[in-house]
Amino acid sequence: MKSNALLKTLHCLEAFHSSDGALTAKDIAKITGDSLSSVQRSTFTMEALGYLEREVSGNRLVPGRSCLRPAYAYLRNNRFLETATPYLIDLSERLDIRADLTVLDGTDIVYLARIPNRDELLNLSPLGRRWPAISTASGRAILSALPHDQCESIVAASRLTPITHATLTKFEEVREAIKEAESRGFAFQSEEVLIGAASIGSAVLGKGGKPLGAIIVGGAAERFSEESQRQFLGDAVVKAASAISAHGI
């Protein structure tokens, strides 16, 4: 049995995913579609528990420090993350490249970890950041490892919204990119989600061959411009993904 009060409270928190900053109760109600009175009750409770905090001005809200508690518990108890981290570190140090770990959530991929290279040490980790799976190397790698009907269901439910000039905007193109990832063992994208950036991803399989997520290496698009370099990096990512899969998580 669903708790409507709990669902509305979670809706309030999730409203910040699509926001670039602080929100008022009216802003949250507009995003969630819930009534203002319902949002006010939810935000009052969350503020009292520390899951929301007020800006200095007093009428705009931001996620509070209490949100870190469940996030920490999730990461601390995630065997996939624990197992994959040494391989991410190895890829980053050995190839002098950024290495990330992602999982599929609905039609999006979500970042679980990032190991930066030497030039990115001061960059903020994108933990929890989302991108459409069909537009990313890691998303296509995961989709290529799913049963065809499940992959097709996710693709069909995705939105073909251009993020950059290079984003694929036709389902036929997306399906072809996924098919290529299945054939090569890794997926590649260039400037489809960030201008000037490219990445290569390979799915990590769990027991029964079900994809747990994907590891990717990424950086400046220039580094991926040559086919020989893409193949070299792709082979390295596939090898690391296979080694993680061998743990039988």
C-alpha positions in Angstrom: 0.0 0.0 0.0 1.4 3.4 -1.0 1.6 6.3 1.4 0.4 9.4 -0.4 2.0 11.6 2.2 5.4 9.9 1.7 5.0 10.1 -2.1 4.3 13.8 -2.0 7.3 14.4 0.3 9.5 12.6 -2.1 8.1 14.6 -5.0 9.1 17.7 -3.2 12.7 16.5 -2.9 12.8 15.3 -6.5 11.7 18.8 -7.7 15.3 19.9 -7.0 16.6 17.5 -9.7 15.2 19.8 -12.4 16.1 23.0 -10.7 19.2 25.1 -11.0 18.9 26.6 -7.5 16.7 27.3 -4.5 12.9 26.9 -4.7 9.9 28.4 -2.9 6.9 26.2 -2.0 5.1 27.7 -4.9 7.9 26.7 -7.3 7.8 23.1 -5.9 4.0 22.9 -6.3 4.3 24.1 -9.9 7.0 21.4 -10.7 5.3 18.5 -8.9 1.7 19.4 -9.7 0.7 18.9 -6.1 -1.4 21.5 -4.3 0.4 24.4 -2.5 -1.1 23.4 0.9 0.2 19.8 0.4 3.7 21.0 -0.5 3.7 23.4 2.5 3.0 20.5 4.8 5.7 18.3 3.2 8.3 21.1 3.2 7.5 21.9 6.9 8.2 18.3 7.9 11.3 18.0 5.8 12.7 21.3 7.1 12.1 20.1 10.7 14.0 16.9 9.9 16.9 18.7 8.2 16.1 17.4 4.7 15.4 20.9 3.5 17.1 24.2 4.6 16.2 27.8 4.1 18.4 30.4 2.4 19.4 33.4 4.4 16.5 35.4 2.9 14.1 32.9 4.5 11.6 32.0 1.8 13.6 29.8 -0.6 14.5 26.2 0.1 17.4 24.0 -0.8 18.1 20.3 0.0 19.5 20.0 3.5 22.4 18.1 5.0 20.2 15.2 6.2 19.9 14.2 2.6 23.5 13.0 2.8 22.6 10.3 5.4 20.6 7.9 3.1 23.1 8.7 0.2 26.0 7.7 2.4 24.2 4.5 3.5 23.5 3.6 -0.1 27.2 4.1 -1.2 28.6 2.4 1.9 26.6 -0.7 1.3 26.9 -0.9 -2.5 29.0 -3.9 -3.4 29.1 -2.9 -7.1 30.8 0.4 -6.2 33.1 -1.3 -3.7 34.2 -3.9 -6.2 34.6 -1.5 -9.2 36.5 1.3 -7.5 40.0 -0.3 -7.6 39.5 -0.9 -11.4 38.4 2.7 -11.9 41.5 3.9 -10.1 43.7 1.7 -12.2 42.2 2.9 -15.5 42.5 6.5 -14.5 46.1 6.3 -13.3 47.4 3.9 -16.0 45.7 5.8 -18.9 45.8 9.3 -17.4 42.1 9.6 -18.1 38.8 10.2 -16.1 37.0 6.9 -15.1 33.4 6.8 -14.0 30.9 4.3 -12.7 27.2 4.6 -13.7 24.0 2.6 -13.3 20.7 2.7 -15.1 17.6 4.2 -13.4 14.6 4.2 -15.7 15.6 5.9 -18.9 18.6 7.7 -17.3 22.1 6.8 -16.3 23.2 8.0 -12.8 26.8 8.5 -11.7 28.0 6.5 -8.7 31.7 7.4 -8.8 34.3 9.4 -10.6 38.0 9.1 -10.5 39.5 12.2 -12.2 42.8 12.4 -14.0 45.5 14.8 -13.0 44.0 17.7 -14.9 40.6 17.3 -13.3 41.5 16.9 -9.6 39.7 20.1 -8.6 36.5 19.3 -10.5 33.4 18.6 -8.5 32.3 15.0 -8.6 29.0 14.5 -10.5 27.7 11.9 -7.9 24.0 11.5 -8.6 24.1 13.4 -11.9 21.8 12.1 -14.6 21.9 11.9 -18.4 19.5 10.2 -20.8 20.8 6.7 -21.3 20.3 6.7 -25.1 22.7 9.7 -25.4 25.6 8.4 -23.3 28.3 5.8 -23.9 27.5 4.1 -20.6 23.8 4.1 -21.2 24.1 2.5 -24.6 26.6 -0.1 -23.3 24.1 -1.1 -20.6 21.2 -1.1 -23.1 23.2 -3.3 -25.4 23.6 -5.9 -22.7 19.8 -6.1 -21.9 17.4 -8.5 -23.5 16.1 -7.0 -26.7 12.5 -6.4 -25.5 13.7 -4.7 -22.3 16.2 -2.5 -24.3 13.5 -1.6 -26.8 11.0 -0.7 -24.0 13.6 1.8 -22.5 14.4 3.3 -25.8 10.8 3.8 -26.7 10.1 5.5 -23.4 13.1 7.9 -23.8 12.8 11.4 -25.1 14.7 12.4 -28.1 15.6 15.9 -26.8 18.8 17.4 -28.3 21.3 18.3 -25.6 23.9 19.5 -28.0 24.3 19.8 -31.8 25.7 16.3 -31.9 22.9 14.5 -29.9 21.2 11.7 -31.8 17.6 12.7 -32.4 16.2 9.7 -34.4 15.3 6.4 -32.8 16.9 4.6 -35.8 20.2 6.3 -35.1 20.0 5.4 -31.4 19.2 1.7 -32.1 22.1 1.6 -34.5 24.5 3.0 -31.9 23.3 0.4 -29.4 23.7 -2.4 -32.0 27.3 -1.2 -32.6 28.0 -1.2 -28.9 26.7 -4.8 -28.7 29.0 -5.8 -31.6 32.2 -4.1 -30.4 31.7 -4.7 -26.7 31.8 -1.0 -25.9 29.9 2.2 -26.8 31.3 5.5 -27.9 29.8 9.0 -28.0 31.4 12.4 -28.8 29.9 15.8 -27.8 26.4 14.4 -27.4 25.9 15.5 -23.8 28.8 18.0 -23.4 30.5 20.1 -26.0 34.2 19.1 -26.3 33.9 15.9 -24.4 33.7 12.2 -25.5 33.6 8.9 -23.7 33.7 5.1 -24.1 31.7 2.7 -21.9 31.3 -1.0 -21.4 28.7 -2.8 -19.4 29.5 -4.7 -16.2 27.5 -7.9 -15.9 26.3 -9.5 -12.7 25.1 -13.0 -12.0 22.9 -14.4 -14.8 24.4 -11.9 -17.3 22.2 -9.0 -16.1 24.0 -5.6 -16.5 24.8 -4.0 -13.1 25.9 -0.8 -14.7 28.8 0.4 -16.8 32.3 1.9 -16.5 33.4 4.6 -18.8 36.5 6.6 -19.6 36.1 10.2 -20.7 37.8 13.4 -21.5 38.5 15.9 -24.3 37.0 14.8 -27.6 40.4 15.3 -29.3 41.8 12.3 -27.5 39.1 10.1 -29.0 39.4 11.4 -32.6 41.5 8.5 -33.9 39.9 5.1 -34.4 43.0 3.4 -33.2 42.9 5.4 -29.9 39.2 4.6 -29.5 39.9 0.9 -30.0 42.8 1.0 -27.5 40.7 2.7 -24.8 37.7 0.5 -25.7 39.8 -2.6 -25.2 41.0 -1.3 -21.8 37.4 -0.5 -20.6 36.1 -3.9 -21.8 38.9 -5.7 -20.0 38.2 -3.8 -16.7 34.5 -4.4 -17.0 35.0 -8.1 -17.6 37.3 -8.3 -14.5 34.6 -6.7 -12.4 32.0 -9.0 -13.8 34.2 -12.0 -12.8 33.6 -11.2 -9.2 30.0 -12.5 -9.6 28.3 -9.7 -7.7 
